[in-house]
C-alpha cells in the first residue's frame, strides 16, 4: 500500500470540505477531540453500522439484538472490574505539561510525540521530566437525581458489552435461544482517554458495535477461531484491501487475566498498524462476576442432557467510528484526469453515502423536470441526490469526492429518446440507458459483489 497518496490531513480536509465530519463546538473554539457528523458522515456511518447489523442478524439466525441503557447501576462496573481496573498508566511531563499513556510511550506508538520536540519520543529529549506512571480511571462519572451524594453516582458506560451480560437472563428467557447464540448491540460509549487524537480514531465519545457469543465451554476455542475469521472477512467483503488488514494475536503478557485468547484486527492507517477491532475468548468471567455481584443465577440449563453450566463468551468488539475512518482511508484516491486532479472516494457502493446523483445537463428545456421524475422513481430504492447547480464536470467531481458510485445525466437526447447516461465513479465510463430500465439496473449493480478498483 506504499503507493497510497492518502494522509490523515487529506481525510480531515475532505471530511470538512464535503460535510462528513466537523470539529465539535467549533463556534466556541472547539472541544478537543470531539467531532460532529454532518449529512454525508451520518449516511456513511449509518451504512457501516447497518452492514454490521446485516452480518450479525440478517445473515444468521443465532444472534439477537439489544439496545441497553447508557446509564446502568454502578455495581455493574464494580462486577465488571471497570471501577477497580479500568485504568491506563499515565505520566505527566513537568516541562511541557503534556500527559501521555505510559504504555504508548513504551511501545513508541506513532502520534505520541512531545509537543516541545515533535521529532522525539516523550522522555527522550534533554528537557523531558516525566512523573512516575499513575493509574487514571477512564470512566466519566455523573450524578443521577438532583442531589449530588455518593449514593447517586453513576457512570457513562465505557463499553456496550456489560449491558449485554446483565441482560443475559432476559434474553435467554424471551428470545428462545440456547448456546451457541449471541447478543449484539450498537451504541455510544464514553472513555476519558488521556491521549485522544488522530481525528476520529480515538475520541472520548464514540460508537461501538459489540457482540457477545455464548457457547458451551468445550466449544469456546473453536468459536474463537471462527469469529476471528468472520470478522476479518467482514472488512475485506466491504472493500478493505487485504494488504492493509491483519489479524494480530496477543502475546501471553498482553492478555487480560481472564482471557485465554485475544486477537486484534489491525488496519494500516496513515499512522501505522492500529487496532480496528478486538476478538476475545473471555471464558465465563463476565457472567460469573455478575452472578456473584447480583446474586442472580446466570447459567444455562440444558433440558436434554440435564446439564447446567455458565456459558463461555467469545466477543468481537468493533468501533463504528474507527471502521468508518478505515473505510474512508482505504477508499481515498487521487488521479490526474485531463490535466486536473480528481479526488475520489472509491467506497464499496453499499457504504457510499449517496448511491446515485441525478444531474440535468442544463437548467432549462424541461431537463430539470425529467431529472426530478427520475429522482422520484429511485428514491424509494436507494439514497438519491438531485443537483442542478454549476458546470457538469464540477458536479461529477463533487459526487466523486463523496463516493457516489453512479451519476445519471439528463441531456437533450433524453427529451426525445427517454434515455440518460449513467456514469461510473471508478472507470468514469458512461453508457446510455433507457429511463425505465434505471431502477432495476442500478439496484442490480448495487447488489453485486464488489472489490476495490485500487487493487488494479
Ligand atoms: P485501544 O487499545 O485502541 O484503546 P481497546 O483495546 O481499549 O482500544 P476495546 O475496549 O477492545 O478497545 O474496544 C473495542 C473497539 O472500540 C476498539 O477496537 C475500537 O475500534 C473502539 N474504540 C475503543 N476506544 C475507542 C476510542 N476512544 N475512540 C474510538 N473508538 C474506540
Boltz pocket constraint, residues with backbone or C-beta under 6 A from the ligand:
constraints:
  - pocket:
      binder: B
      contacts: [[A, 158], [A, 159], [A, 191], [A, 193], [A, 200], [A, 201], [A, 202], [A, 203], [A, 204], [A, 205], [A, 206], [A, 207], [A, 208], [A, 275], [A, 276], [A, 277], [A, 278], [A, 317], [A, 318], [A, 319], [A, 320], [A, 321], [A, 322], [A, 323]]
      max_distance: 6.0
